[in-house]
Amino acid sequence: MLEIANLTHSYGEHEVLRDLTLTVAEGELVSIVGPSGCGKSTLLRCAAGLMRPTSGSVTLNGQVIDGVPDNLAVVFQDYSRSLFPWLSVRDNVALPLRRRGKKRADRRAAAMEALASVGLADAGRKYPWQLSGGMQQRVSIARALAYRPALLLMDEPFGSVDAQTREDLEDLVLQVHRDEGMTILLVTHDIDESVYVGDRVVVLGRNPGHVRAEIPVGLPTPREQIATRAAPEFVQLRAEVGRLVRGASQQQGAAAETAAESTPEAEATAGTTTPDSIVKAATKSD
Ligand SMILES: Nc1ncnc2c1ncn2[C@@H]1O[C@H](COP(=O)(O)OP(=O)(O)OP(=O)(O)O)[C@@H](O)[C@H]1O
């Protein structure tokens, strides 16, 4: 389904990813974790076709990605910049469906169905700014779900919501993954979350970013927030991933740290998306 081969990316002189190879099978949910600045968002932007890698390739179902493909959706952490404030919630969700060639009434019906699946059946006529942060992120997720992408990319999608909403959204993503067989690549800072939602956890090392380890998560499904997290297998996996991420953080000495320091401009966009890419992602289906 998704094949990332020998991907290298540099911002100017700063090499962020080197020779990274990763395959995601159809219907798989892969979590990506790694120390801050190891290039997780850069990897996702390259996979989304929002950014061209310096070298290497990304192919989706055998097609080289060279621009944002039609059958892909992206959910970013920064929901406040990815919804259009002048469109109702329903129209925000319906907008990308134009690209699917659906009629207006069908687009709206699909949007309402997706909103209902994220518990926002009554919010369709509201505007994004009338909703809480967690609700706005659910709208972003509904928009991605309504589009029924072959591949869903999520960059820290639950990073800005409260703990309870975060758990609800994790379970929603698991449900969609299970019911629709959707292929998902999810970047997170949260080690527990990477194990709880993942079929596989990919740990990135840094300076420059590379695949440090791939850990299959053999936990039974459906998963449940309290029982799954209390299971000895979960506790063991979490410890293993935690050790690998900590090891990756300590991998490089102070010199490498300094070399990896980025410009203020780069920091302004690190871990999120540029305004351009947000607009492109949000309007890619227009
Ligand atoms: N547009 C850009 N221009 C220049 N440098 C950038 C740009 N975007 C990111 N960087 C730099 O590339 C490195 C990797 O950034 P990236 O956001 O991909 O890492 P990350 O693993 O997602 O980080 P975090 O976990 O902190 O969100 C960082 O040093 C960052 O400052």
The ligand as an SDF file (V2000), in Angstrom:
LIG
                    3D

 31 33  0  0  0  0  0  0  0  0999 V2000
   10.1810   23.8920    7.2140 N   0  0  0  0  0  0  0  0  0  0  0  0
   11.3240   23.6640    7.8490 C   0  0  0  0  0  0  0  0  0  0  0  0
   12.4580   24.3320    7.5400 N   0  0  0  0  0  0  0  0  0  0  0  0
   13.6280   24.0980    8.1850 C   0  0  0  0  0  0  0  0  0  0  0  0
   13.7710   23.1860    9.1790 N   0  0  0  0  0  0  0  0  0  0  0  0
   12.6770   22.4870    9.5480 C   0  0  0  0  0  0  0  0  0  0  0  0
   11.4030   22.6910    8.9100 C   0  0  0  0  0  0  0  0  0  0  0  0
   10.5110   21.8560    9.4810 N   0  0  0  0  0  0  0  0  0  0  0  0
   11.1960   21.1710   10.4270 C   0  0  0  0  0  0  0  0  0  0  0  0
   12.4770   21.5480   10.4680 N   0  0  0  0  0  0  0  0  0  0  0  0
   13.5040   21.0190   11.3620 C   0  0  0  0  0  0  0  0  0  0  0  0
   13.6550   19.6320   11.0700 O   0  0  0  0  0  0  0  0  0  0  0  0
   13.8300   18.8880   12.2660 C   0  0  0  0  0  0  0  0  0  0  0  0
   12.7600   17.8210   12.3520 C   0  0  0  0  0  0  0  0  0  0  0  0
   11.4950   18.4710   12.4780 O   0  0  0  0  0  0  0  0  0  0  0  0
   10.1430   17.6650   12.5140 P   0  0  0  0  0  0  0  0  0  0  0  0
    9.0690   18.6380   12.8280 O   0  0  0  0  0  0  0  0  0  0  0  0
   10.0090   16.8270   11.3040 O   0  0  0  0  0  0  0  0  0  0  0  0
   10.4230   16.7000   13.7560 O   0  0  0  0  0  0  0  0  0  0  0  0
    9.4160   15.9750   14.7540 P   0  0  0  0  0  0  0  0  0  0  0  0
   10.0310   14.6770   15.0910 O   0  0  0  0  0  0  0  0  0  0  0  0
    8.0490   15.9590   14.1650 O   0  0  0  0  0  0  0  0  0  0  0  0
    9.4540   16.9770   15.9830 O   0  0  0  0  0  0  0  0  0  0  0  0
    8.4260   17.1180   17.2140 P   0  0  0  0  0  0  0  0  0  0  0  0
    8.3270   15.7570   17.8290 O   0  0  0  0  0  0  0  0  0  0  0  0
    9.1040   18.0960   18.1250 O   0  0  0  0  0  0  0  0  0  0  0  0
    7.1320   17.6000   16.6480 O   0  0  0  0  0  0  0  0  0  0  0  0
   13.7780   19.8870   13.4150 C   0  0  0  0  0  0  0  0  0  0  0  0
   15.1110   20.2210   13.7770 O   0  0  0  0  0  0  0  0  0  0  0  0
   13.0870   21.0710   12.8160 C   0  0  0  0  0  0  0  0  0  0  0  0
   13.4920   22.2690   13.4270 O   0  0  0  0  0  0  0  0  0  0  0  0
  1  2  1  0
  2  3  1  0
  2  7  2  0
  3  4  2  0
  4  5  1  0
  5  6  2  0
  6  7  1  0
  6 10  1  0
  7  8  1  0
  8  9  2  0
  9 10  1  0
 10 11  1  0
 11 12  1  0
 11 30  1  0
 12 13  1  0
 13 14  1  0
 13 28  1  0
 14 15  1  0
 15 16  1  0
 16 17  2  0
 16 18  1  0
 16 19  1  0
 19 20  1  0
 20 21  2  0
 20 22  1  0
 20 23  1  0
 23 24  1  0
 24 25  2  0
 24 26  1  0
 24 27  1  0
 28 29  1  0
 28 30  1  0
 30 31  1  0
M  END
$$$$
